[in-house]
Amino acid sequence: MKTIVFFVRPSTGKFSDETKNIPPSTCFRHIISTKERCVSVKTYHDSNCTNFLGLIECQDFKNEGQCATNTRMALKLCAKQCNMC
């Protein structure tokens, strides 16, 4: 669930009607909540499992912890080095 909270003043947007007698110093709080789709990265077994980047670059990628924290890129760039296949 992603939630965004923001504030607007009555002098902007849909509250700009002066006949509503809303003080300009007033702030209105708005909350928008949206559901986000869960993304699963599947480990696949492929006989052509390779690293798109070179060995040194993929070792650096793995040593920086990117295999665990950036799984989408790991799967594309360094699948073999990150043990994803």
ChimeraX attribute file (.defattr): number of C-alpha atoms within 10 A of each C-alpha:
attribute: neighborCount
match mode: 1-to-1
recipient: residues
	/A:1	8
	/A:2	8
	/A:3	9
	/A:4	9
	/A:5	9
	/A:6	10
	/A:7	11
	/A:8	14
	/A:9	17
	/A:10	20
	/A:11	16
	/A:12	10
	/A:13	9
	/A:14	9
	/A:15	15
	/A:16	13
	/A:17	12
	/A:18	11
	/A:19	7
	/A:20	9
	/A:21	8
	/A:22	15
	/A:23	11
	/A:24	13
	/A:25	8
	/A:26	12
	/A:27	14
	/A:28	10
	/A:29	10
	/A:30	10
	/A:31	9
	/A:32	9
	/A:33	10
	/A:34	9
	/A:35	8
	/A:36	8
	/A:37	7
	/A:38	7
	/A:39	7
	/A:40	8
	/A:41	10
	/A:42	11
	/A:43	11
	/A:44	11
	/A:45	9
	/A:46	10
	/A:47	7
	/A:48	8
	/A:49	16
	/A:50	17
	/A:51	18
	/A:52	15
	/A:53	15
	/A:54	12
	/A:55	14
	/A:56	10
	/A:57	15
	/A:58	22
	/A:59	16
	/A:60	11
	/A:61	20
	/A:62	18
	/A:63	11
	/A:64	11
	/A:65	12
	/A:66	17
	/A:67	23
	/A:68	11
	/A:69	11
	/A:70	11
	/A:71	18
	/A:72	16
	/A:73	13
	/A:74	23
	/A:75	24
	/A:76	14
	/A:77	20
	/A:78	26
	/A:79	23
	/A:80	19
	/A:81	23
	/A:82	21
	/A:83	13
	/A:84	19
	/A:85	16
